[in-house]
């Protein structure tokens, strides 16, 4: 009978799967990509403010957006 996988095992497996290392173009060093939520305010035509949020990937060393 197989061992039941715990939640901690699943979370660690997914974290390793999503962790990527790439070369940063600014520093020319190997760095990780991290996911961040980017929130910006947008002023509408009638004067109210709205929040636009999106998830983006950035270089961990410089926090600049990652472009494929």
C-alpha positions, 0 to 999 in steps of 0.5 A: 500500500502506498504512503499517503501524500501529506499537504506539506509534501504536495506544497513543497513539490509544487514550489519546486516545480514553479521555481525557475532560475534564469539569467538576469539581463541587467546583472548577467547572473543567475537569479530566480523568477518570483510571482508578484501582484502588481496594483496600479491606480487608473483615473477614469473619465468621470474623475473616480479612481479604479484599481487595476491588478495583475500577477506578473513574474519578476527577477528576484535580483532587480525586481524588473518584469520578466519578458519571454 
